[in-house]
């Protein structure tokens, strides 16, 4: 409300002065203009005499409207100079044509995206016109403007010396520096992709490249390279910027496993943004506005997803959230300016550039750190494998214990991998999957028995329904402690999801695993949790066991699948029991 009142006050005060009076200043950047909106785009310069013009400041934002806007600038020259430059700050207008009256005729000078730089009287990506006004005379100029983007911009009148000042830093210079920095980032991430083959880097590289093109559309700097002006380009490329950010975020946050419903929304939104790119490309009415609205919805869901994954124990999501908190407010300033919620200023219009740069650099540091951590882990595991080969089988368990201890002591190095479940402090499913690959390779190399135990809590839904989810959480935590109690340091104990747990036992056959599983089952059956009000909670567990087939199993997931079938057998035959997998299941 304050901003709207301020805009109204500015409009009223500037409307008092109908003319721009030139004195001896070299730059005029605060004056009154008049404008008229031709929705049908059917009027020409000779039709304007009968139209009523409205007043506005030389800096304006009219939002997303179709049709043609005519601007009227009346200039009185009280200076000693007669030659000036009338410049405009935005290159995103498809047409931006100047009309000046000489004798009884209007002379048209074309500008805007439809006009190549080589055909303009002043070779600048932003519209600019040379104007000649005799001393102590007044002249009126009309500008015809049309764009499918938001109708925003700022008029300025400058002396030739001021306009052509070689030390002046233009927006094109800033956007070019931005593009150069991003190209260096693309090269760095391309190298990381070659080393890791991770699709997250591909999506991030595509997002960075799209940001470079998007920024060049914002500033018009791409015209310097000889490309033809593309009036739909700003929003078409904008759809791909968000599309690639979506794909990168989905992969980086592992939403397919962490938040399956959000993952499905992201995949759906990818199709929506592709549809928007086609609609905007074909200049469908209101498609740009609807794109902005849906983008706002997507960013709200993205914030929710990042926070949720962070609360689930992912440190990588924490740094991702920090990057978004820096980027989103500055991008919101630009969007609010385009949609008339904020006045047009250099800060509200271009500050998103700083936010985008910080965000992209932040993401690059996160990915680089993540790659370094993963790479260090792989190197250490490879060293372990080489070292283990040189030892006799009798020392194998000792070496695994030492390696497990080293991994636990290297927790700071592995924080970004978010290896533990936030509730039980056991390893999470993602870490279990990664470390099991190395342990499977080691078991195959040494032809050593390895067994998988899969278990869950019987009738756990009844516990939640009867006592509430807080008590259910206590049951899960107590079971986790029980599993750790009966597990060796070399075993990998993981919360698989909900009330399900998986234990990987190196150097253990099915018979040995069965003995351990029975101890776990018996302990759980006799465990009593004390609650307030002298209430007690008891629970039982069912367990399935399968050994890893060293000749045929490609990964541990195959053994887990067999253990799950054995678990199903335990459930279907009465619960609170241990079943070994056999081919007849």
C-alpha positions in Angstrom: 0.0 0.0 0.0 2.8 2.4 0.8 4.5 1.8 -2.5 1.2 2.4 -4.4 0.7 5.7 -2.5 4.2 6.7 -3.3 3.7 6.0 -7.0 0.5 8.0 -7.0 2.3 10.9 -5.3 5.0 10.8 -7.8 2.5 10.7 -10.7 0.7 13.8 -9.3 3.9 15.8 -8.7 5.5 15.0 -12.1 2.2 15.8 -14.0 2.6 19.4 -13.0 5.6 19.7 -15.3 4.5 19.0 -18.8 7.9 19.6 -20.4 11.5 18.5 -20.0 13.6 21.6 -19.8 17.3 21.2 -20.8 19.7 23.5 -19.1 23.5 22.8 -18.9 23.3 19.4 -17.3 24.8 16.4 -19.1 22.1 13.9 -17.9 18.4 14.1 -17.3 16.9 11.0 -15.6 13.9 12.4 -13.7 11.2 14.0 -15.7 7.6 13.7 -16.8 6.3 11.8 -19.9 2.9 11.1 -21.3 1.6 7.8 -22.6 -1.4 6.4 -24.4 -2.4 2.7 -24.6 -3.7 1.4 -28.0 -5.0 -2.1 -27.2 -5.9 -2.8 -30.8 -2.5 -1.7 -32.2 -4.5 -0.1 -35.1 -3.6 3.6 -34.6 -0.7 5.4 -36.3 1.0 8.7 -35.6 -1.7 10.8 -37.4 -4.4 9.4 -35.1 -2.9 10.6 -31.9 -4.2 14.1 -32.0 -7.7 13.0 -30.9 -6.4 10.8 -28.0 -6.0 11.7 -24.4 -2.6 11.0 -22.9 -1.9 10.1 -19.3 1.0 11.3 -17.2 3.8 9.1 -15.9 7.4 9.4 -14.6 10.2 8.6 -17.1 10.8 5.3 -15.1 7.7 3.1 -15.4 6.3 -0.4 -15.2 2.9 -1.1 -16.8 3.0 -4.9 -16.5 2.0 -7.6 -19.0 -0.5 -5.9 -21.5 -1.1 -6.6 -25.1 -1.2 -3.9 -27.8 0.9 -0.8 -28.4 1.9 2.0 -26.0 2.6 5.5 -27.4 4.9 7.7 -25.4 5.0 11.5 -25.7 8.0 13.5 -24.6 8.0 17.3 -24.9 11.5 18.9 -24.6 12.3 22.6 -24.2 16.0 23.4 -24.9 17.3 26.2 -22.6 20.9 25.1 -22.9 23.8 26.1 -25.2 23.9 22.7 -26.8 21.5 21.5 -29.5 22.4 17.9 -29.8 21.4 15.2 -27.3 20.7 11.5 -27.1 17.3 10.1 -26.0 18.0 6.6 -24.6 15.8 3.9 -23.2 17.0 1.3 -20.7 15.3 -1.9 -22.0 16.1 -4.0 -25.0 13.2 -6.4 -24.6 10.7 -4.3 -26.7 10.0 -5.8 -30.1 9.2 -2.4 -31.6 10.4 1.0 -30.2 10.1 3.6 -33.0 10.7 7.3 -32.7 8.6 9.9 -34.5 9.7 13.5 -34.8 7.9 16.2 -36.8 9.9 18.1 -39.4 7.8 20.9 -41.0 4.4 19.2 -41.5 5.6 15.6 -41.8 6.4 13.0 -39.2 9.7 11.2 -39.7 9.9 7.6 -38.3 13.2 6.1 -36.9 12.8 2.4 -36.3 14.3 0.6 -33.3 13.6 -2.4 -31.1 14.4 -6.1 -31.4 13.0 -6.3 -35.0 15.8 -3.9 -36.1 19.4 -5.3 -36.3 22.1 -3.2 -34.7 23.7 -2.5 -38.0 20.5 -0.8 -39.2 20.1 1.5 -36.2 21.3 5.1 -36.2 23.0 4.4 -32.9 24.6 0.9 -32.6 23.4 0.1 -29.1 21.4 -2.9 -27.8 19.1 -0.5 -25.9 17.1 1.8 -28.1 18.8 5.2 -28.4 18.1 8.2 -30.8 20.0 11.3 -31.7 17.8 14.4 -31.2 18.4 17.9 -32.4 16.6 20.8 -30.7 17.3 24.3 -31.6 18.2 26.6 -28.7 15.2 28.2 -26.9 12.8 26.0 -28.8 10.5 23.2 -27.9 10.0 19.9 -29.7 7.7 17.0 -29.1 8.8 13.3 -29.8 6.5 10.3 -30.0 7.7 6.7 -29.4 5.7 3.7 -30.5 6.4 0.7 -28.3 5.3 -3.0 -28.4 6.5 -6.0 -26.4 5.1 -9.4 -25.2 7.2 -9.0 -22.1 6.3 -6.6 -19.3 6.1 -3.0 -20.4 8.9 -1.5 -18.3 11.8 0.8 -18.7 13.3 4.2 -18.1 13.9 7.2 -20.5 17.0 9.3 -20.2 18.3 12.4 -22.0 22.0 12.7 -22.2 24.6 14.9 -23.8 26.7 13.1 -26.5 29.7 13.4 -24.3 27.9 11.7 -21.4 26.4 9.0 -23.6 29.6 8.0 -25.3 31.7 8.3 -22.2 34.2 5.3 -22.5 34.5 4.9 -18.7 30.7 4.4 -18.3 29.7 0.9 -17.1 26.6 -0.3 -18.9 24.2 -3.1 -18.0 25.5 -5.0 -21.0 29.0 -4.9 -19.4 27.6 -6.4 -16.1 25.6 -9.1 -17.9 28.7 -10.0 -20.1 30.8 -10.4 -16.9 28.1 -12.5 -15.5 28.1 -14.8 -18.6 31.9 -15.1 -18.5 31.9 -16.2 -14.9 29.1 -18.7 -15.6 31.1 -20.2 -18.6 34.0 -20.8 -16.2 31.6 -22.6 -13.9 30.3 -24.7 -16.8 33.8 -25.8 -17.6 34.5 -26.8 -14.0 31.3 -28.8 -13.7 31.9 -30.4 -17.1 35.2 -31.8 -15.7 33.4 -33.0 -12.6 30.8 -34.8 -14.8 33.5 -36.5 -16.8 34.9 -37.9 -13.5 31.6 -38.9 -11.9 29.2 -39.5 -14.7 26.5 -38.2 -12.5 23.3 -36.8 -14.2 23.1 -34.1 -11.5 26.1 -32.4 -13.2 24.4 -32.6 -16.6 21.3 -30.9 -15.3 23.3 -28.3 -13.5 25.4 -27.5 -16.6 22.2 -27.2 -18.6 20.8 -24.9 -15.9 23.9 -22.7 -16.0 23.9 -22.5 -19.8 20.2 -21.6 -19.8 20.9 -18.9 -17.2 23.6 -17.4 -19.5 21.1 -17.2 -22.4 18.4 -15.9 -20.1 20.6 -13.1 -18.8 21.6 -12.2 -22.4 17.9 -11.9 -23.3 17.4 -9.6 -20.3 20.1 -7.3 -21.3 19.9 -7.7 -25.1 23.7 -8.4 -25.1 23.1 -11.3 -27.5 22.4 -8.8 -30.2 26.1 -7.7 -30.1 27.0 -11.2 -31.5 24.9 -10.6 -34.6 21.9 -12.7 -33.6 18.5 -11.5 -34.8 16.2 -10.1 -32.1 13.8 -12.6 -30.5 10.9 -10.9 -28.7 9.6 -14.2 -27.2 13.1 -15.3 -26.2 13.1 -13.9 -22.6 10.2 -16.0 -21.4 10.8 -19.0 -23.6 14.4 -19.4 -22.2 13.0 -18.6 -18.8 10.9 -21.8 -18.9 14.0 -23.8 -19.6 16.0 -22.2 -16.8 13.3 -23.4 -14.3 13.0 -26.8 -16.1 16.7 -27.5 -15.7 16.7 -26.2 -12.1 13.7 -28.6 -11.5 15.6 -31.6 -12.9 18.8 -30.8 -11.0 16.9 -30.3 -7.7 15.0 -33.6 -8.2 18.3 -35.5 -8.7 20.4 -33.6 -6.2 17.8 -34.0 -3.4 17.1 -37.6 -4.3 13.4 -36.9 -4.3 12.5 -40.2 -5.9 13.4 -42.0 -2.6 13.1 -39.1 -0.1 9.7 -37.6 -1.2 8.1 -39.8 -3.9 4.9 -37.6 -4.2 7.0 -34.4 -4.6 9.1 -36.3 -7.2 5.9 -37.0 -9.2 4.9 -33.3 -9.0 8.3 -32.3 -10.3 8.1 -34.7 -13.3 4.6 -33.3 -14.0 5.9 -29.8 -13.7 8.6 -30.6 -16.2 5.9 -31.3 -18.8 4.1 -28.1 -17.8 7.1 -25.9 -18.3 7.7 -27.5 -21.7 4.1 -26.7 -22.6 4.6 -23.1 -21.4 7.7 -22.7 -23.7 5.5 -23.7 -26.7 2.7 -21.3 -25.7 5.0 -18.4 -25.2 6.9 -19.1 -28.4 3.6 -18.9 -30.3 2.7 -15.7 -28.4 -0.5 -17.1 -26.8 -2.3 -14.5 -24.8 -1.6 -14.5 -21.0 0.8 -17.4 -21.3 3.7 -15.4 -19.8 1.6 -14.3 -16.9 0.4 -17.9 -16.2 4.0 -19.0 -16.5 5.0 -16.6 -13.7 2.1 -17.8 -11.5 2.9 -21.5 -11.9 6.6 -20.7 -11.4 5.8 -19.2 -8.0 3.8 -22.3 -7.1 6.8 -24.5 -8.1 9.2 -22.5 -6.0 6.9 -22.9 -3.0 7.0 -26.7 -3.4 10.7 -26.6 -4.0 11.2 -24.8 -0.7 9.0 -27.4 1.0 11.0 -30.2 -0.5 14.4 -28.8 0.5 13.2 -28.2 4.1 11.7 -31.6 4.3 14.8 -33.4 3.0 16.9 -31.3 5.4 14.8 -32.3 8.4 15.2 -35.9 7.3 18.9 -35.6 8.0 20.5 -34.3 4.7 23.2 -31.8 5.2 23.4 -31.2 1.5 19.8 -29.9 1.6 20.9 -27.4 4.3 23.4 -25.7 2.0 20.9 -25.9 -0.9 18.3 -24.1 1.3 20.9 -21.4 2.1 21.5 -20.9 -1.7 17.7 -20.6 -2.3 17.2 -18.1 0.5 19.8 -15.8 -1.1 18.5 -16.2 -4.7 14.7 -16.2 -4.2 14.2 -12.8 -2.7 16.3 -11.0 -5.3 14.5 -12.9 -8.1 11.2 -11.9 -6.4 12.2 -8.3 -6.7 12.5 -8.6 -10.5 9.3 -10.5 -10.9 7.4 -8.0 -8.7 8.8 -5.2 -10.9 7.7 -6.9 -14.1 4.2 -7.4 -12.6 3.8 -3.7 -11.4 4.1 -4.5 -7.6 7.3 -2.5 -7.3 8.5 0.6 -9.1 11.1 0.3 -11.8 14.7 1.0 -10.4 18.1 -0.3 -11.3 18.1 -2.4 -8.1 14.6 -4.0 -8.4 15.2 -4.7 -12.1 18.7 -6.2 -12.1 19.5 -7.3 -8.5 18.4 -10.9 -9.5 21.7 -11.1 -11.4 23.7 -11.0 -8.1 21.4 -13.5 -6.6 21.7 -15.9 -9.5 25.5 -15.6 -9.5 25.7 -16.3 -5.7 23.3 -19.2 -6.1 25.2 -20.8 -9.0 28.6 -20.4 -7.3 27.1 -21.8 -4.1 25.7 -24.8 -5.9 29.1 -25.3 -7.6 30.8 -25.3 -4.2 28.3 -27.8 -2.9 28.7 -30.2 -5.9 32.5 -29.8 -5.8 32.6 -30.6 -2.0 30.3 -33.5 -2.5 32.4 -34.9 -5.4 35.5 -34.5 -3.2 33.9 -36.4 -0.3 32.7 -39.2 -2.5 36.0 -39.4 -4.3 37.9 -39.6 -1.0 35.6 -42.4 0.1 36.2 -44.3 -3.1 39.9 -43.9 -2.9 39.9 -45.1 0.7 37.8 -48.1 -0.1 40.1 -48.9 -3.1 43.1 -48.7 -0.8 41.3 -51.0 1.6 40.6 -53.6 -1.1 44.3 -53.6 -2.2 45.4 -53.9 1.4 43.0 -56.7 2.1 44.3 -58.7 -0.8 47.7 -58.9 0.8 46.4 -60.4 4.0 45.4 -63.9 5.0 41.7 -64.7 5.4 42.1 -65.0 9.2 42.8 -61.2 9.4 39.9 -60.2 7.3 37.4 -59.4 10.1 40.0 -57.4 12.0 40.7 -55.2 8.9 37.0 -54.7 8.4 36.6 -53.6 12.0 39.5 -51.1 11.6 38.0 -49.8 8.4 34.6 -49.4 9.9 36.2 -47.5 12.8 38.0 -45.2 10.4 34.7 -44.5 8.6 33.0 -43.6 11.9 35.9 -41.3 12.8 35.7 -39.6 9.4 32.1 -38.4 10.1 33.0 -34.8 9.3 34.2 -35.8 5.9 31.0 -37.7 5.2 28.4 -35.1 6.6 27.3 -34.0 3.1 26.4 -37.6 2.3 23.8 -37.6 5.1 24.7 -41.2 6.0 22.5 -41.7 9.1 18.8 -41.8 9.8 17.9 -38.8 11.9 15.6 -40.7 14.3 17.5 -43.9 15.0 21.0 -42.7 14.2 21.5 -46.0 12.2 22.8 -45.8 8.6 20.1 -44.7 6.2 19.1 -46.6 3.0 21.2 -44.5 0.7 24.4 -45.0 2.6 23.7 -48.7 3.0 23.3 -49.0 -0.8 26.6 -47.2 -1.4 28.8 -49.1 1.2 27.2 -52.5 0.3 28.6 -52.3 -3.2 32.2 -52.2 -1.8 31.5 -54.9 0.7 30.0 -57.1 -2.0 33.2 -56.6 -4.2 35.3 -57.5 -1.2 33.3 -60.6 -0.4 33.5 -61.8 -4.0 37.2 -61.2 -4.1 37.8 -63.2 -0.9 35.0 -65.7 -1.5 33.7 -65.0 2.0 30.2 -65.7 3.3 28.0 -62.6 3.6 24.4 -62.6 4.8 21.5 -60.2 4.9 18.8 -60.0 7.7 15.6 -58.1 7.0 13.1 -57.5 9.8 10.2 -55.3 10.8 7.8 -54.8 13.7 4.7 -56.9 13.8 1.4 -55.0 13.7 3.2 -51.7 14.0 0.1 -49.8 12.8 -1.8 -51.0 15.9 0.9 -49.5 18.1 0.5 -46.1 16.4 -3.3 -46.3 16.4 -3.4 -47.3 20.1 -0.6 -45.2 21.7 0.1 -42.5 19.1 3.0 -41.8 16.8 5.3 -40.6 19.5 5.2 -44.0 21.2 5.6 -45.6 17.8 8.8 -43.6 17.4 10.0 -44.8 20.8 9.4 -48.4 19.7 11.4 -47.9 16.6 14.3 -46.3 18.5 14.3 -49.1 21.1 14.4 -51.7 18.3 17.3 -49.8 16.7 19.2 -49.9 20.0 18.5 -53.6 20.3 19.9 -54.3 16.8 23.1 -52.5 17.6 23.4 -54.5 20.8 23.4 -57.8 18.9 25.4 -56.6 16.0 29.2 -56.6 15.6 31.2 -53.6 14.6 31.8 -55.0 11.2 28.0 -55.4 10.6 26.1 -52.7 8.7 22.8 -51.9 10.4 20.4 -49.7 8.5 16.9 -48.4 8.8 15.4 -49.4 5.5 12.2 -47.4 5.8 9.3 -47.0 8.3 9.5 -49.9 10.7 11.7 -52.0 8.4 15.4 -52.6 9.1 18.2 -54.4 7.2 21.5 -55.8 8.7 24.4 -56.8 6.5 26.7 -59.4 8.2 30.2 -59.9 6.5 32.0 -63.2 7.2 28.7 -64.8 8.3 26.8 -67.7 6.8 23.0 -68.3 7.1 23.4 -70.5 10.2 25.3 -67.9 12.1 22.9 -65.2 11.0 20.0 -67.3 12.2 21.5 -67.6 15.7 21.9 -63.8 15.8 18.4 -63.2 14.5 16.9 -65.5 17.1 18.6 -63.5 19.8 17.2 -60.3 18.4 13.7 -61.8 18.2 13.8 -63.1 21.7 15.1 -59.8 23.1 12.4 -57.9 21.3 9.7 -60.2 22.5 10.7 -59.7 26.2 11.4 -56.0 25.9 8.9 -53.8 27.9 8.6 -50.0 27.3 7.3 -48.1 30.3 4.9 -45.2 29.6 3.3 -42.5 31.7 0.4 -43.6 33.8 1.9 -47.1 34.5 1.2 -48.1 30.9 3.4 -50.6 29.1 4.1 -51.4 25.5 5.4 -54.7 24.2 6.0 -55.7 20.6 7.4 -58.6 18.5 9.4 -58.7 15.3 9.5 -61.0 12.2 12.8 -61.7 10.5 13.8 -63.0 7.0 17.4 -64.2 6.2 19.2 -64.8 2.9 22.9 -65.2 2.1 24.5 -63.4 -0.8 25.1 -65.6 -3.9 28.7 -64.6 -4.8 28.4 -66.1 -8.3 25.1 -64.8 -9.4 24.1 -61.7 -7.4 24.9 -58.5 -9.2 24.3 -56.4 -6.1 23.1 -56.7 -2.5 19.6 -55.7 -3.5 19.0 -59.2 -5.0 19.8 -60.8 -1.6 17.6 -58.2 0.2 14.7 -59.2 -2.2 15.1 -62.8 -1.1 15.3 -61.9 2.5 12.1 -59.9 2.1 10.4 -63.0 0.7 11.6 -64.9 3.8 10.2 -62.1 5.9 6.9 -62.4 4.2 7.0 -66.1 5.0 7.6 -65.3 8.7 4.6 -62.9 8.7 2.3 -65.3 6.9 3.1 -68.2 9.2 2.3 -66.5 12.5 4.8 -63.6 13.0 7.4 -63.4 15.8 9.6 -65.9 14.1 12.8 -66.2 11.9 12.7 -67.7 8.4 15.5 -68.6 6.1 15.1 -68.1 2.4 14.8 -71.2 0.3 13.8 -71.8 -3.4 10.4 -73.1 -2.4 9.2 -69.7 -1.1 
